[in-house]
Amino acid sequence: MIENEDIFNKITGMVNLNDAHFKVILDNQNLILKNQEVLFKEFKKINERLDKLEE
C-alpha cells in the first residue's frame, strides 16, 4: 500500500509542478503582451514625430 501512496504522491507532485510551470508561462505571456503594447505606443509616437518632420 505504501508503494501506491508513493506513486500517488509523485503524480500529485508532478501535477502541481506542471501547474506552477503553466502559471509561469501565462505570466510570461502577459509580460510579453504588456511589452508589445509599450513598444507599439512608442513606435506610434515616433511615427507621429516623423510625420511632423515631413510637413
Order of alpha helices (4+ residues) and beta strands (2+ residues): alpha
